[in-house]
Amino acid sequence: MNLSPAFFDHVAFSAKVLAALPLVVGLALSWRSVHRRDARARKRAANHMAKNPALDPAVFAATYFPADQAAVARRLRELLTPHLPFDLARLHPDDRLIEDLRMDALDSMATLEFILSVEKEFSIKLPEADFAQILTLRDLTACVVRLLAERATRPPGPPSPCQ
């Protein structure tokens, strides 16, 4: 039997395809797993918020926050909207950003981007030491209001922690 060089080229190509097959299958399965996890996280967050009434940002702020915090709460909710892949009309101020809204599972950068947008919007610096204490939008609103009040009553200097 006389084998041509084309035969060997075909065998070499087939071997490369077969070697790459586990990588392609692994990537496809990984993508599918991430997609399913994200879908479960979105569904879990939506189910959590389903029990709350749907409110626009102004009514949300007026309903759940005192007058001195309402404007900040409204703006924080507006800033949060682009960082979550679902409608926040049913958001409650005591919903936990990580555990209830799954902010960390839906987009690993969403939390950081949200914090940066808050700092830029209000021209403040949220102390990293207090991130563990800011669990809800209510906590964040209180912290931002406190930092704004402190900035208004003291001379310029380093930011103080939210305590």
Buried (B, 14 or more C-beta within 10 A) or exposed (E): EEEEEEEEEEEEEEEEEEEEEEEEEEEEEEEEEEEEEBEEBBEBBBEBBEEBEEBEBEEBBBEBBEEEBBBBBBBBBBBBBEBBBBEBBBBBBEBBBEBBBBBBBBBEEBBEEBBEBBBEBBEBEBBEEBBEEBBBBBBBBBBBBBBBEBBEEEEEEEEEEBE
